């Protein structure tokens, strides 16, 4: 593939509430959540307890990372191909360390670019915040402190689709439908992740599979947004 796909990593993260129920977090955090809940759009007027189960996962202060999906392009016998890897763990600190070590060891840090859907608003800052909370040094590729905008090698497929229009959020699900890209959301969507994790015995495994589907879809979307053909299914391999 073209040289600009070297050291190009697509990521997707799956997050859940830090605890299954709000009663399990500290009284101080409970108070902070009740204050936070007052600013969350809540048309169904759910109480803070129910809202915690539904929405805490999207806030790094109250959630945690359980799965990280990774995809990168390469060539097989001259044909475009994709490798996909997922990391999953109940132990967030070990998961984040494994992710940090992977990108530090496998990629050229001066050329590496990260890509995600809504990554600039969610995946990238969420990872940074959770790393700090877990006392992990933020990798240079994610640490944007004191960097100029053009020095930050982050690509966001949602931002690419906006073409400068900042009025709306366009989901990965909608864009995969428009571009006829196979979607991972046939059996699960983001709203089901926390419940699946805490209530199903094999929940983490299911979420890991779902995350792999999302990161493949994001990689394929990036190709379509650059007028490039999708990678054929048989050219996509899962690595461990």
C-alpha positions in Angstrom: 0.0 0.0 0.0 1.0 3.6 -0.2 3.8 4.8 2.1 1.4 7.0 4.1 -0.2 3.8 5.5 3.1 2.8 7.2 2.9 3.3 11.0 -0.8 4.1 10.7 -2.9 2.6 13.5 -6.7 2.6 13.7 -8.1 2.2 17.2 -11.4 1.8 18.9 -12.1 1.5 22.7 -15.0 0.0 24.6 -15.8 1.4 28.0 -18.1 0.6 30.9 -19.0 2.2 34.2 -16.3 1.9 36.8 -18.6 -0.2 39.0 -21.8 -2.1 38.3 -23.8 0.1 40.6 -23.4 3.6 42.0 -23.5 2.3 45.6 -20.1 0.6 45.0 -18.2 3.9 44.4 -17.0 6.1 47.2 -19.5 8.6 48.8 -17.4 11.5 47.4 -17.7 10.1 43.9 -21.4 9.5 44.4 -21.8 13.1 45.3 -19.8 14.2 42.2 -21.9 11.9 40.0 -25.1 13.4 41.3 -23.8 16.9 40.4 -22.7 15.6 37.0 -26.1 13.9 36.4 -27.7 17.3 36.7 -26.0 18.5 33.6 -26.6 15.4 31.4 -29.4 15.5 28.9 -32.0 13.3 30.4 -35.3 13.3 28.6 -36.6 10.2 30.4 -35.9 12.0 33.7 -34.0 9.0 35.2 -32.6 9.3 38.7 -28.8 9.6 39.2 -28.6 5.9 40.1 -30.1 4.7 36.9 -28.3 7.3 34.9 -25.0 6.0 36.3 -25.7 2.6 34.8 -26.6 4.1 31.5 -24.1 6.9 31.0 -21.2 6.7 33.4 -19.2 4.7 30.8 -18.8 7.6 28.5 -17.0 9.8 31.1 -13.4 8.9 31.9 -13.9 10.1 35.5 -16.6 7.5 36.2 -15.8 4.8 33.6 -13.0 2.4 32.6 -11.6 0.9 29.5 -12.1 -2.9 29.1 -11.3 -3.4 25.4 -9.0 -1.8 22.8 -9.3 -2.7 19.2 -6.4 -2.1 16.8 -6.1 -2.3 13.0 -3.3 -1.6 10.6 -2.8 -1.8 6.9 -0.2 -3.9 5.0 0.1 -5.9 1.8 -0.1 -9.6 1.0 1.4 -10.5 -2.4 0.8 -7.0 -3.6 -2.8 -6.8 -2.5 -4.1 -4.4 0.3 -4.7 -6.2 3.5 -5.5 -5.5 7.1 -4.3 -7.0 10.4 -6.6 -6.7 13.4 -5.7 -7.1 17.1 -7.8 -6.7 20.2 -6.8 -6.4 23.9 -9.3 -7.1 26.6 -9.0 -7.3 30.4 -11.0 -6.8 33.6 -7.8 -5.2 34.9 -7.7 -1.7 33.3 -4.2 -0.9 34.4 -2.7 -4.0 32.8 -4.8 -3.4 29.6 -3.6 0.2 29.3 0.0 -0.8 29.9 -0.2 -3.5 27.3 -1.6 -1.0 24.8 1.2 1.5 25.6 3.9 -1.1 25.2 2.4 -2.3 21.9 2.5 1.1 20.3 5.9 1.9 21.8 7.5 -1.3 20.6 5.8 -2.0 17.2 5.7 1.5 15.6 8.1 4.2 14.6 7.2 6.9 17.1 8.2 9.7 14.7 5.9 8.5 11.9 3.0 7.0 13.8 -0.5 8.3 13.2 -3.6 7.3 15.1 -7.0 7.2 13.6 -10.4 6.6 15.2 -14.1 7.6 14.7 -14.8 10.5 17.1 -11.4 9.8 18.4 -10.5 13.4 19.1 -13.6 13.8 21.3 -13.7 10.4 22.9 -11.1 7.6 22.4 -7.9 9.7 22.6 -8.7 11.9 25.6 -10.4 9.0 27.4 -7.2 6.9 27.1 -5.1 9.7 28.3 -7.3 10.4 31.3 -7.5 6.8 32.3 -3.8 6.4 32.0 -3.2 9.2 34.4 -5.7 7.8 36.8 -3.9 4.5 36.6 -0.5 6.2 37.1 0.7 5.3 33.6 2.9 7.7 31.6 1.0 8.9 28.5 2.7 7.8 25.2 4.1 10.6 23.2 1.6 9.9 20.3 -1.3 10.7 22.7 0.3 13.5 24.7 -0.7 16.6 23.0 0.3 19.1 25.7 2.2 22.1 24.3 1.9 20.8 20.7 0.6 22.9 17.9 -2.4 21.5 16.0 -0.4 20.5 13.0 2.0 18.6 15.3 -0.7 16.3 16.5 -0.9 13.2 14.2 -4.5 12.2 15.0 -7.0 11.5 12.3 -10.7 11.4 13.1 -13.0 9.8 10.5 -16.0 11.7 11.9 -14.1 15.0 11.5 -13.2 14.0 7.9 -16.9 13.5 7.1 -17.8 16.9 8.6 -15.8 18.9 6.0 -15.8 21.8 8.4 -19.4 21.4 9.4 -19.6 21.3 13.3 -23.3 21.2 13.7 -23.9 17.5 14.1 -22.6 14.1 15.2 -22.5 11.4 12.6 -22.3 7.9 14.0 -20.1 5.1 12.6 -23.2 3.0 12.2 -24.8 5.6 9.9 -21.6 6.1 7.8 -21.1 2.3 7.4 -24.7 2.1 6.1 -24.2 4.9 3.6 -21.0 3.4 2.3 -22.3 -0.2 2.5 -19.5 -1.3 4.9 -20.2 -4.4 7.0 -21.2 -3.3 10.5 -20.5 -4.9 13.9 -23.8 -3.5 15.3 -26.1 -6.3 14.3 -26.1 -8.0 17.7 -24.8 -5.2 19.9 -24.5 -1.5 20.0 -22.7 0.9 22.3 -25.6 1.3 24.7 -25.5 -2.4 25.5 -21.8 -2.7 26.4 -22.0 -1.9 30.2 -25.0 -4.2 30.8 -23.4 -7.0 28.7 -20.1 -6.7 30.7 -21.6 -6.9 34.1 -24.5 -9.2 33.5 -23.3 -11.9 31.1 -20.7 -14.5 32.0 -18.9 -14.2 28.6 -19.7 -10.5 28.3 -16.0 -9.4 27.9 -15.5 -11.9 25.1 -18.6 -10.6 23.3 -17.5 -7.0 23.7 -14.1 -7.9 22.4 -15.6 -9.4 19.2 -17.8 -6.3 18.8 -14.9 -4.0 19.2 -12.9 -5.8 16.5 -15.9 -5.3 14.2 -15.9 -1.6 15.0 -12.2 -1.1 14.4 -12.5 -2.9 11.0 -15.4 -0.7 10.1 -13.5 2.4 11.0 -10.5 1.3 8.9 -12.8 0.6 5.9 -14.5 3.9 6.4 -11.2 5.7 6.3 -10.4 4.1 3.0 -13.7 5.1 1.5 -13.3 8.7 2.7 -10.1 8.7 0.7 -11.7 7.2 -2.4 -9.9 3.9 -1.9 -11.6 0.5 -2.3 -12.6 -1.6 0.7 -10.2 -4.4 1.8 -11.7 -7.8 0.9 -12.9 -9.9 3.8 -10.4 -12.7 3.0 -7.6 -10.1 3.2 -8.4 -9.3 6.9 -6.6 -11.3 9.5 -7.0 -11.5 13.3 -3.7 -11.6 15.2 -3.1 -12.4 18.8 
